[in-house]
Amino acid sequence: MRKRIREKAYSIEHPIPDEISLAKEFNCSRMTMKKALDILVLEGLLYRKRGHGTFIVQSAFNGGIVNVESNEMLGFSKLLENKNVKSKVISFQVQFPTEEVSIHLAIDKNTPVYAIARVRLVDNEPYVLERTYMPTTIIPGINDEVLNGSIYSYINDHLGLTIAGSHRKIRACKSNEFDREHLICESDDPILEVEHVGFLNNGLPFEYSFSRHRYDKFEITTINIRR
């Protein structure tokens, strides 16, 4: 199945064959087929849409591993909804994407994107420095008012789109001059960077971003359940 996906044997516009049909084709049990598809979902090649079937994630055709299932997909404002969260916009422009950005957003280089840099403040203290790219064709209408609030709330409530999940890479970095200017950190302070691709429930990537967190304001909790 992984090879079929890579070789574009199935259309991204329609669900792949159901588990029963695939189990008959591969001469295996339905449970075995389900486990195989579960693995491909975890690898970010497939995503399930309740009531509609199992679909191929568009960027799977680019060879990327993306994960569109997430137990909790919340924006920064929602995670800290009991705090006074504000945004300070550093730069905001529309531009054509670099090759790296176009690959992660599954768009061509002629599709304009928003390029956004902003600092998220909690109780007037800088917590995270965000650099975000979003296709203007998928997320239209972003302006200063949206940027000074919650982009995710705008996507959900105003555009009526459903954010399904994300793939994140987390790495430790040294602080740079930009960090020190906007996060008010020291030259020897570590930074936790999260590289993020967000997906809508139709499998389309809508966001490629880098969030650089102060080490003393960010932690990660994971829960592993043996099944």
PyRosetta script that sets phi, psi and omega in degrees:
from pyrosetta import init, pose_from_sequence

init()
pose = pose_from_sequence("MRKRIREKAYSIEHPIPDEISLAKEFNCSRMTMKKALDILVLEGLLYRKRGHGTFIVQSAFNGGIVNVESNEMLGFSKLLENKNVKSKVISFQVQFPTEEVSIHLAIDKNTPVYAIARVRLVDNEPYVLERTYMPTTIIPGINDEVLNGSIYSYINDHLGLTIAGSHRKIRACKSNEFDREHLICESDDPILEVEHVGFLNNGLPFEYSFSRHRYDKFEITTINIRR")
pose.set_psi(1, -37.7)
pose.set_omega(1, 178.1)
pose.set_phi(2, -62.9)
pose.set_psi(2, -42.3)
pose.set_omega(2, 179.0)
pose.set_phi(3, -64.5)
pose.set_psi(3, -40.8)
pose.set_omega(3, 178.8)
pose.set_phi(4, -61.7)
pose.set_psi(4, -41.9)
pose.set_omega(4, 179.1)
pose.set_phi(5, -63.6)
pose.set_psi(5, -46.9)
pose.set_omega(5, -179.4)
pose.set_phi(6, -61.4)
pose.set_psi(6, -34.6)
pose.set_omega(6, -177.1)
pose.set_phi(7, -92.1)
pose.set_psi(7, 9.7)
pose.set_omega(7, 175.0)
pose.set_phi(8, 59.8)
pose.set_psi(8, 41.4)
pose.set_omega(8, 178.7)
pose.set_phi(9, -71.6)
pose.set_psi(9, -22.7)
pose.set_omega(9, 179.4)
pose.set_phi(10, -117.0)
pose.set_psi(10, 151.2)
pose.set_omega(10, 177.3)
pose.set_phi(11, -80.6)
pose.set_psi(11, 142.8)
pose.set_omega(11, 175.7)
pose.set_phi(12, -78.2)
pose.set_psi(12, -10.9)
pose.set_omega(12, -178.0)
pose.set_phi(13, -80.5)
pose.set_psi(13, -18.3)
pose.set_omega(13, -174.8)
pose.set_phi(14, -130.1)
pose.set_psi(14, 156.4)
pose.set_omega(14, 177.7)
pose.set_phi(15, -66.8)
pose.set_psi(15, 152.1)
pose.set_omega(15, 174.6)
pose.set_phi(16, -71.7)
pose.set_psi(16, 166.7)
pose.set_omega(16, 177.9)
pose.set_phi(17, -56.2)
pose.set_psi(17, 151.3)
pose.set_omega(17, -177.3)
pose.set_phi(18, -71.2)
pose.set_psi(18, 168.2)
pose.set_omega(18, -175.1)
pose.set_phi(19, -59.6)
pose.set_psi(19, -39.7)
pose.set_omega(19, -177.8)
pose.set_phi(20, -65.0)
pose.set_psi(20, -45.4)
pose.set_omega(20, 179.6)
pose.set_phi(21, -63.4)
pose.set_psi(21, -42.2)
pose.set_omega(21, -179.6)
pose.set_phi(22, -68.3)
pose.set_psi(22, -37.9)
pose.set_omega(22, 178.5)
pose.set_phi(23, -61.8)
pose.set_psi(23, -40.7)
pose.set_omega(23, 177.5)
pose.set_phi(24, -65.5)
pose.set_psi(24, -41.4)
pose.set_omega(24, -178.1)
pose.set_phi(25, -65.3)
pose.set_psi(25, -40.5)
pose.set_omega(25, -178.2)
pose.set_phi(26, -91.6)
pose.set_psi(26, 1.6)
pose.set_omega(26, 177.7)
pose.set_phi(27, 56.4)
pose.set_psi(27, 51.3)
pose.set_omega(27, 178.3)
pose.set_phi(28, -138.1)
pose.set_psi(28, 174.5)
pose.set_omega(28, 179.0)
pose.set_phi(29, -75.8)
pose.set_psi(29, 159.6)
pose.set_omega(29, 177.8)
pose.set_phi(30, -63.4)
pose.set_psi(30, -36.9)
pose.set_omega(30, 179.5)
pose.set_phi(31, -62.8)
pose.set_psi(31, -41.0)
pose.set_omega(31, 177.9)
pose.set_phi(32, -63.1)
pose.set_psi(32, -41.5)
pose.set_omega(32, 179.8)
pose.set_phi(33, -65.6)
pose.set_psi(33, -40.5)
pose.set_omega(33, 179.0)
pose.set_phi(34, -62.0)
pose.set_psi(34, -43.0)
pose.set_omega(34, 179.2)
pose.set_phi(35, -63.1)
pose.set_psi(35, -38.4)
pose.set_omega(35, 178.8)
pose.set_phi(36, -64.1)
pose.set_psi(36, -43.0)
pose.set_omega(36, 179.2)
pose.set_phi(37, -68.9)
pose.set_psi(37, -34.5)
pose.set_omega(37, 176.7)
pose.set_phi(38, -59.8)
pose.set_psi(38, -40.7)
pose.set_omega(38, 178.7)
pose.set_phi(39, -62.8)
pose.set_psi(39, -41.6)
pose.set_omega(39, -179.0)
pose.set_phi(40, -69.7)
pose.set_psi(40, -30.0)
pose.set_omega(40, 173.8)
pose.set_phi(41, -66.3)
pose.set_psi(41, -45.6)
pose.set_omega(41, 179.7)
pose.set_phi(42, -64.2)
pose.set_psi(42, -31.4)
pose.set_omega(42, 177.7)
pose.set_phi(43, -77.2)
pose.set_psi(43, -9.1)
pose.set_omega(43, 178.3)
pose.set_phi(44, 85.9)
pose.set_psi(44, 14.6)
pose.set_omega(44, 179.0)
pose.set_phi(45, -89.2)
pose.set_psi(45, -27.2)
pose.set_omega(45, -178.8)
pose.set_phi(46, -127.7)
pose.set_psi(46, 157.3)
pose.set_omega(46, 169.9)
pose.set_phi(47, -141.8)
pose.set_psi(47, 149.8)
pose.set_omega(47, -178.5)
pose.set_phi(48, -103.1)
pose.set_psi(48, 135.6)
pose.set_omega(48, 177.7)
pose.set_phi(49, -118.2)
pose.set_psi(49, 112.8)
pose.set_omega(49, -173.6)
pose.set_phi(50, -54.1)
pose.set_psi(50, 126.3)
pose.set_omega(50, 177.9)
pose.set_phi(51, 84.5)
pose.set_psi(51, -4.3)
pose.set_omega(51, -176.9)
pose.set_phi(52, -123.7)
pose.set_psi(52, -24.0)
pose.set_omega(52, 178.4)
pose.set_phi(53, 121.1)
pose.set_psi(53, -165.0)
pose.set_omega(53, -178.4)
pose.set_phi(54, -109.6)
pose.set_psi(54, 129.7)
pose.set_omega(54, -175.0)
pose.set_phi(55, -120.2)
pose.set_psi(55, 161.6)
pose.set_omega(55, 175.9)
pose.set_phi(56, -88.3)
pose.set_psi(56, 132.6)
pose.set_omega(56, 174.1)
pose.set_phi(57, -69.2)
pose.set_psi(57, 131.2)
pose.set_omega(57, -173.1)
pose.set_phi(58, -56.1)
pose.set_psi(58, -42.7)
pose.set_omega(58, -176.1)
pose.set_phi(59, -73.1)
pose.set_psi(59, -4.9)
pose.set_omega(59, 173.6)
pose.set_phi(60, -61.4)
pose.set_psi(60, -27.6)
pose.set_omega(60, 178.4)
pose.set_phi(61, -71.8)
pose.set_psi(61, -15.1)
pose.set_omega(61, 178.1)
pose.set_phi(62, -93.4)
pose.set_psi(62, 1.5)
pose.set_omega(62, 179.2)
pose.set_phi(63, 84.2)
pose.set_psi(63, 5.5)
pose.set_omega(63, -178.9)
pose.set_phi(64, -83.5)
pose.set_psi(64, 151.6)
pose.set_omega(64, 173.4)
pose.set_phi(65, -102.0)
pose.set_psi(65, 113.2)
pose.set_omega(65, -178.0)
pose.set_phi(66, -129.9)
pose.set_psi(66, 146.2)
pose.set_omega(66, -175.9)
pose.set_phi(67, -115.3)
pose.set_psi(67, 115.3)
pose.set_omega(67, -177.5)
pose.set_phi(68, -102.6)
pose.set_psi(68, 4.7)
pose.set_omega(68, 174.3)
pose.set_phi(69, -105.0)
pose.set_psi(69, 131.3)
pose.set_omega(69, 179.6)
pose.set_phi(70, -148.4)
pose.set_psi(70, 136.4)
pose.set_omega(70, 178.6)
pose.set_phi(71, -68.4)
pose.set_psi(71, -28.4)
pose.set_omega(71, -177.4)
pose.set_phi(72, -146.8)
pose.set_psi(72, 114.7)
pose.set_omega(72, -179.0)
pose.set_phi(73, -120.9)
pose.set_psi(73, 90.7)
pose.set_omega(73, -174.3)
pose.set_phi(74, -124.9)
pose.set_psi(74, 147.6)
pose.set_omega(74, 173.3)
pose.set_phi(75, -77.3)
pose.set_psi(75, 169.4)
pose.set_omega(75, -177.2)
pose.set_phi(76, -59.9)
pose.set_psi(76, -42.6)
pose.set_omega(76, -179.4)
pose.set_phi(77, -61.9)
pose.set_psi(77, -38.8)
pose.set_omega(77, -179.0)
pose.set_phi(78, -70.4)
pose.set_psi(78, -37.2)
pose.set_omega(78, 179.6)
pose.set_phi(79, -63.7)
pose.set_psi(79, -31.4)
pose.set_omega(79, -178.2)
pose.set_phi(80, -119.0)
pose.set_psi(80, 45.7)
pose.set_omega(80, -172.7)
pose.set_phi(81, -67.7)
pose.set_psi(81, -17.0)
pose.set_omega(81, 177.7)
pose.set_phi(82, -90.8)
pose.set_psi(82, 1.8)
pose.set_omega(82, 179.2)
pose.set_phi(83, -108.9)
pose.set_psi(83, 166.3)
pose.set_omega(83, 176.0)
pose.set_phi(84, -87.9)
pose.set_psi(84, 94.8)
pose.set_omega(84, -176.0)
pose.set_phi(85, -101.1)
pose.set_psi(85, 126.8)
pose.set_omega(85, 178.1)
pose.set_phi(86, -129.4)
pose.set_psi(86, 162.7)
pose.set_omega(86, 178.0)
pose.set_phi(87, -121.4)
pose.set_psi(87, 137.7)
pose.set_omega(87, 173.0)
pose.set_phi(88, -114.8)
pose.set_psi(88, 112.0)
pose.set_omega(88, -177.0)
pose.set_phi(89, -79.0)
pose.set_psi(89, 124.3)
pose.set_omega(89, 178.4)
pose.set_phi(90, -91.7)
pose.set_psi(90, -44.7)
pose.set_omega(90, 176.8)
pose.set_phi(91, -152.8)
pose.set_psi(91, 150.4)
pose.set_omega(91, -179.5)
pose.set_phi(92, -152.7)
pose.set_psi(92, 118.1)
pose.set_omega(92, -179.7)
pose.set_phi(93, -152.4)
pose.set_psi(93, 162.9)
pose.set_omega(93, 173.7)
pose.set_phi(94, -106.2)
pose.set_psi(94, 131.1)
pose.set_omega(94, -176.8)
pose.set_phi(95, -149.5)
pose.set_psi(95, 168.8)
pose.set_omega(95, 174.1)
pose.set_phi(96, -83.6)
pose.set_psi(96, 143.0)
pose.set_omega(96, -172.8)
pose.set_phi(97, -76.3)
pose.set_psi(97, 152.6)
pose.set_omega(97, 169.2)
pose.set_phi(98, -72.8)
pose.set_psi(98, 171.8)
pose.set_omega(98, 179.0)
pose.set_phi(99, -61.3)
pose.set_psi(99, -42.0)
pose.set_omega(99, 179.9)
pose.set_phi(100, -59.9)
pose.set_psi(100, -46.8)
pose.set_omega(100, -179.2)
pose.set_phi(101, -65.7)
pose.set_psi(101, -43.3)
pose.set_omega(101, -178.4)
pose.set_phi(102, -63.7)
pose.set_psi(102, -36.1)
pose.set_omega(102, 179.0)
pose.set_phi(103, -66.8)
pose.set_psi(103, -46.0)
pose.set_omega(103, -177.3)
pose.set_phi(104, -69.9)
pose.set_psi(104, -27.7)
pose.set_omega(104, 178.9)
pose.set_phi(105, -95.4)
pose.set_psi(105, 0.3)
pose.set_omega(105, 178.9)
pose.set_phi(106, 56.2)
pose.set_psi(106, 43.6)
pose.set_omega(106, 178.0)
pose.set_phi(107, -127.6)
pose.set_psi(107, 167.1)
pose.set_omega(107, 175.6)
pose.set_phi(108, -89.5)
pose.set_psi(108, 171.1)
pose.set_omega(108, -174.1)
pose.set_phi(109, -73.8)
pose.set_psi(109, -7.2)
pose.set_omega(109, 178.3)
pose.set_phi(110, -95.8)
pose.set_psi(110, 0.9)
pose.set_omega(110, 177.8)
pose.set_phi(111, -91.0)
pose.set_psi(111, 116.5)
pose.set_omega(111, -177.5)
pose.set_phi(112, -68.1)
pose.set_psi(112, 149.3)
pose.set_omega(112, 178.3)
pose.set_phi(113, -129.7)
pose.set_psi(113, 153.4)
pose.set_omega(113, 167.7)
pose.set_phi(114, -76.1)
pose.set_psi(114, 134.8)
pose.set_omega(114, 171.7)
pose.set_phi(115, -115.0)
pose.set_psi(115, 112.9)
pose.set_omega(115, -170.9)
pose.set_phi(116, -123.1)
pose.set_psi(116, 131.8)
pose.set_omega(116, 170.9)
pose.set_phi(117, -125.1)
pose.set_psi(117, 127.1)
pose.set_omega(117, 179.6)
pose.set_phi(118, -153.0)
pose.set_psi(118, 158.4)
pose.set_omega(118, 175.7)
pose.set_phi(119, -106.9)
pose.set_psi(119, 134.1)
pose.set_omega(119, 175.2)
pose.set_phi(120, -98.3)
pose.set_psi(120, 125.8)
pose.set_omega(120, -177.0)
pose.set_phi(121, -110.4)
pose.set_psi(121, 137.0)
pose.set_omega(121, 176.2)
pose.set_phi(122, -119.1)
pose.set_psi(122, 116.7)
pose.set_omega(122, -174.4)
pose.set_phi(123, 52.5)
pose.set_psi(123, 41.8)
pose.set_omega(123, 177.5)
pose.set_phi(124, 68.3)
pose.set_psi(124, 13.3)
pose.set_omega(124, 177.0)
pose.set_phi(125, -110.7)
pose.set_psi(125, 130.9)
pose.set_omega(125, -177.9)
pose.set_phi(126, -68.4)
pose.set_psi(126, 129.7)
pose.set_omega(126, -179.8)
pose.set_phi(127, -111.4)
pose.set_psi(127, -43.2)
pose.set_omega(127, -172.3)
pose.set_phi(128, -147.1)
pose.set_psi(128, 143.1)
pose.set_omega(128, 177.3)
pose.set_phi(129, -109.1)
pose.set_psi(129, 119.3)
pose.set_omega(129, -173.8)
pose.set_phi(130, -110.9)
pose.set_psi(130, 136.4)
pose.set_omega(130, 170.1)
pose.set_phi(131, -123.6)
pose.set_psi(131, 114.6)
pose.set_omega(131, -168.1)
pose.set_phi(132, -127.2)
pose.set_psi(132, 142.4)
pose.set_omega(132, 174.7)
pose.set_phi(133, -126.6)
pose.set_psi(133, 130.7)
pose.set_omega(133, 178.3)
pose.set_phi(134, -137.7)
pose.set_psi(134, 136.9)
pose.set_omega(134, 177.9)
pose.set_phi(135, -67.2)
pose.set_psi(135, 131.2)
pose.set_omega(135, 178.9)
pose.set_phi(136, -67.1)
pose.set_psi(136, -23.8)
pose.set_omega(136, -179.0)
pose.set_phi(137, -74.1)
pose.set_psi(137, -25.9)
pose.set_omega(137, -177.9)
pose.set_phi(138, -98.1)
pose.set_psi(138, -37.7)
pose.set_omega(138, -179.3)
pose.set_phi(139, -119.9)
pose.set_psi(139, 78.0)
pose.set_omega(139, -178.3)
pose.set_phi(140, -78.2)
pose.set_psi(140, 159.9)
pose.set_omega(140, 167.7)
pose.set_phi(141, 84.3)
pose.set_psi(141, 10.3)
pose.set_omega(141, 178.0)
pose.set_phi(142, -69.1)
pose.set_psi(142, 131.7)
pose.set_omega(142, 178.8)
pose.set_phi(143, -140.2)
pose.set_psi(143, -174.1)
pose.set_omega(143, -177.1)
pose.set_phi(144, -60.9)
pose.set_psi(144, -36.4)
pose.set_omega(144, 180.0)
pose.set_phi(145, -62.6)
pose.set_psi(145, -43.5)
pose.set_omega(145, 178.8)
pose.set_phi(146, -64.4)
pose.set_psi(146, -44.4)
pose.set_omega(146, -176.9)
pose.set_phi(147, -64.2)
pose.set_psi(147, -30.5)
pose.set_omega(147, 179.7)
pose.set_phi(148, -81.7)
pose.set_psi(148, -2.5)
pose.set_omega(148, 175.6)
pose.set_phi(149, -118.3)
pose.set_psi(149, -133.7)
pose.set_omega(149, -179.2)
pose.set_phi(150, -110.1)
pose.set_psi(150, 117.1)
pose.set_omega(150, 177.7)
pose.set_phi(151, -65.6)
pose.set_psi(151, -39.0)
pose.set_omega(151, -178.3)
pose.set_phi(152, -65.1)
pose.set_psi(152, -38.1)
pose.set_omega(152, 176.3)
pose.set_phi(153, -64.1)
pose.set_psi(153, -39.0)
pose.set_omega(153, 177.3)
pose.set_phi(154, -62.3)
pose.set_psi(154, -43.5)
pose.set_omega(154, -179.8)
pose.set_phi(155, -63.7)
pose.set_psi(155, -45.2)
pose.set_omega(155, -177.5)
pose.set_phi(156, -74.0)
pose.set_psi(156, -50.1)
pose.set_omega(156, -169.5)
pose.set_phi(157, -86.8)
pose.set_psi(157, -39.1)
pose.set_omega(157, -176.6)
pose.set_phi(158, -89.7)
pose.set_psi(158, -46.4)
pose.set_omega(158, -178.8)
pose.set_phi(159, -84.2)
pose.set_psi(159, -17.3)
pose.set_omega(159, 179.0)
pose.set_phi(160, 70.8)
pose.set_psi(160, 26.5)
pose.set_omega(160, 179.3)
pose.set_phi(161, -96.8)
pose.set_psi(161, 153.0)
pose.set_omega(161, -179.4)
pose.set_phi(162, -109.7)
pose.set_psi(162, 121.2)
pose.set_omega(162, 177.0)
pose.set_phi(163, -84.4)
pose.set_psi(163, 122.5)
pose.set_omega(163, -172.2)
pose.set_phi(164, -95.3)
pose.set_psi(164, -35.2)
pose.set_omega(164, -175.4)
pose.set_phi(165, 170.6)
pose.set_psi(165, -165.9)
pose.set_omega(165, -174.3)
pose.set_phi(166, -159.5)
pose.set_psi(166, 166.4)
pose.set_omega(166, 168.7)
pose.set_phi(167, -120.7)
pose.set_psi(167, 130.3)
pose.set_omega(167, -176.5)
pose.set_phi(168, -128.2)
pose.set_psi(168, 139.4)
pose.set_omega(168, 168.8)
pose.set_phi(169, -115.3)
pose.set_psi(169, 132.3)
pose.set_omega(169, -177.3)
pose.set_phi(170, -119.5)
pose.set_psi(170, 130.2)
pose.set_omega(170, -178.1)
pose.set_phi(171, -141.5)
pose.set_psi(171, 154.5)
pose.set_omega(171, 174.8)
pose.set_phi(172, -93.2)
pose.set_psi(172, 137.3)
pose.set_omega(172, -178.1)
pose.set_phi(173, -134.6)
pose.set_psi(173, 163.6)
pose.set_omega(173, 169.3)
pose.set_phi(174, -84.2)
pose.set_psi(174, 147.9)
pose.set_omega(174, 178.1)
pose.set_phi(175, -70.5)
pose.set_psi(175, 144.2)
pose.set_omega(175, 176.4)
pose.set_phi(176, -111.7)
pose.set_psi(176, -176.9)
pose.set_omega(176, -176.0)
pose.set_phi(177, -62.8)
pose.set_psi(177, -37.5)
pose.set_omega(177, 179.2)
pose.set_phi(178, -63.8)
pose.set_psi(178, -42.0)
pose.set_omega(178, 177.2)
pose.set_phi(179, -61.0)
pose.set_psi(179, -47.6)
pose.set_omega(179, -175.7)
pose.set_phi(180, -64.1)
pose.set_psi(180, -32.7)
pose.set_omega(180, 179.3)
pose.set_phi(181, -70.6)
pose.set_psi(181, -43.0)
pose.set_omega(181, -171.1)
pose.set_phi(182, -102.4)
pose.set_psi(182, -23.2)
pose.set_omega(182, 179.2)
pose.set_phi(183, -100.8)
pose.set_psi(183, -2.8)
pose.set_omega(183, 179.1)
pose.set_phi(184, 53.0)
pose.set_psi(184, 53.5)
pose.set_omega(184, 179.8)
pose.set_phi(185, -116.7)
pose.set_psi(185, 169.7)
pose.set_omega(185, -178.4)
pose.set_phi(186, -91.0)
pose.set_psi(186, 163.5)
pose.set_omega(186, -176.6)
pose.set_phi(187, -65.0)
pose.set_psi(187, -26.0)
pose.set_omega(187, 179.8)
pose.set_phi(188, -100.9)
pose.set_psi(188, 9.3)
pose.set_omega(188, 176.5)
pose.set_phi(189, -77.5)
pose.set_psi(189, 133.5)
pose.set_omega(189, 174.6)
pose.set_phi(190, -76.2)
pose.set_psi(190, 156.3)
pose.set_omega(190, 177.7)
pose.set_phi(191, -123.8)
pose.set_psi(191, 138.1)
pose.set_omega(191, 175.2)
pose.set_phi(192, -101.6)
pose.set_psi(192, 113.8)
pose.set_omega(192, -177.3)
pose.set_phi(193, -102.4)
pose.set_psi(193, 132.2)
pose.set_omega(193, 176.6)
pose.set_phi(194, -113.8)
pose.set_psi(194, 114.7)
pose.set_omega(194, 173.6)
pose.set_phi(195, -91.6)
pose.set_psi(195, 128.1)
pose.set_omega(195, -163.9)
pose.set_phi(196, -136.1)
pose.set_psi(196, 133.3)
pose.set_omega(196, 168.6)
pose.set_phi(197, -120.5)
pose.set_psi(197, 119.0)
pose.set_omega(197, -179.7)
pose.set_phi(198, -101.1)
pose.set_psi(198, 146.1)
pose.set_omega(198, -175.6)
pose.set_phi(199, -126.0)
pose.set_psi(199, 144.3)
pose.set_omega(199, 170.8)
pose.set_phi(200, -83.9)
pose.set_psi(200, 171.8)
pose.set_omega(200, -176.9)
pose.set_phi(201, -74.3)
pose.set_psi(201, -2.1)
pose.set_omega(201, 172.1)
pose.set_phi(202, -97.0)
pose.set_psi(202, 7.6)
pose.set_omega(202, 176.9)
pose.set_phi(203, 88.4)
pose.set_psi(203, -5.0)
pose.set_omega(203, -178.2)
pose.set_phi(204, -80.3)
pose.set_psi(204, 131.3)
pose.set_omega(204, 173.0)
pose.set_phi(205, -72.2)
pose.set_psi(205, 133.7)
pose.set_omega(205, -178.3)
pose.set_phi(206, -117.3)
pose.set_psi(206, -8.7)
pose.set_omega(206, -174.7)
pose.set_phi(207, -150.0)
pose.set_psi(207, 133.5)
pose.set_omega(207, 169.8)
pose.set_phi(208, -127.3)
pose.set_psi(208, 121.0)
pose.set_omega(208, -172.3)
pose.set_phi(209, -145.6)
pose.set_psi(209, 161.3)
pose.set_omega(209, 172.6)
pose.set_phi(210, -126.6)
pose.set_psi(210, 121.9)
pose.set_omega(210, 177.8)
pose.set_phi(211, -113.9)
pose.set_psi(211, 122.0)
pose.set_omega(211, -178.3)
pose.set_phi(212, -108.4)
pose.set_psi(212, 113.8)
pose.set_omega(212, -171.9)
pose.set_phi(213, -103.0)
pose.set_psi(213, 141.7)
pose.set_omega(213, 169.2)
pose.set_phi(214, -63.8)
pose.set_psi(214, 137.5)
pose.set_omega(214, -175.2)
pose.set_phi(215, -62.8)
pose.set_psi(215, -28.2)
pose.set_omega(215, -176.5)
pose.set_phi(216, -90.6)
pose.set_psi(216, 4.4)
pose.set_omega(216, -177.5)
pose.set_phi(217, -125.4)
pose.set_psi(217, 14.6)
pose.set_omega(217, -173.9)
pose.set_phi(218, -150.3)
pose.set_psi(218, 135.5)
pose.set_omega(218, 173.5)
pose.set_phi(219, -145.1)
pose.set_psi(219, 159.3)
pose.set_omega(219, -177.6)
pose.set_phi(220, -120.9)
pose.set_psi(220, 131.8)
pose.set_omega(220, 174.8)
pose.set_phi(221, -118.2)
pose.set_psi(221, 127.0)
pose.set_omega(221, 178.2)
pose.set_phi(222, -119.8)
pose.set_psi(222, 148.1)
pose.set_omega(222, 176.9)
pose.set_phi(223, -125.0)
pose.set_psi(223, 121.9)
pose.set_omega(223, 178.5)
pose.set_phi(224, -107.5)
pose.set_psi(224, 124.6)
pose.set_omega(224, -179.0)
pose.set_phi(225, -115.3)
pose.set_psi(225, 124.6)
pose.set_omega(225, 177.6)
pose.set_phi(226, -82.0)
pose.set_psi(226, 127.0)
pose.set_omega(226, -177.4)
pose.set_phi(227, -112.7)
pose.dump_pdb("model.pdb")
